[in-house]
Amino acid sequence: MGRELDKLDREIVEKLSPDARVSNRQIADELGVTEGTVRARVKRMEEQKQIRITAVTNIDRFRDAALAYIWVEV
């Protein structure tokens, strides 16, 4: 089981949420950490299945489509 997301993990996820293509360097610059730190944390969160980075089809092209982010913690 993975460890809980700390403040920096959550800030990284927040930066990735609107556009998962944002570079690690840009995230690092905005958060005041190294690019390697961001890269390592994203990799760890992916490996521990805490996050998944995926492409979403242009949702505006679908009639009555809705995009929702849901967090379920048990």
Secondary structure, 3 states (H helix, E strand, C coil): CCCCCCHHHHHHHHHHCCCCCCCHHHHHHHHCCCHHHHHHHHHHHHHCCCCCCCCCCCHHHCCCCCCCCCCCCC
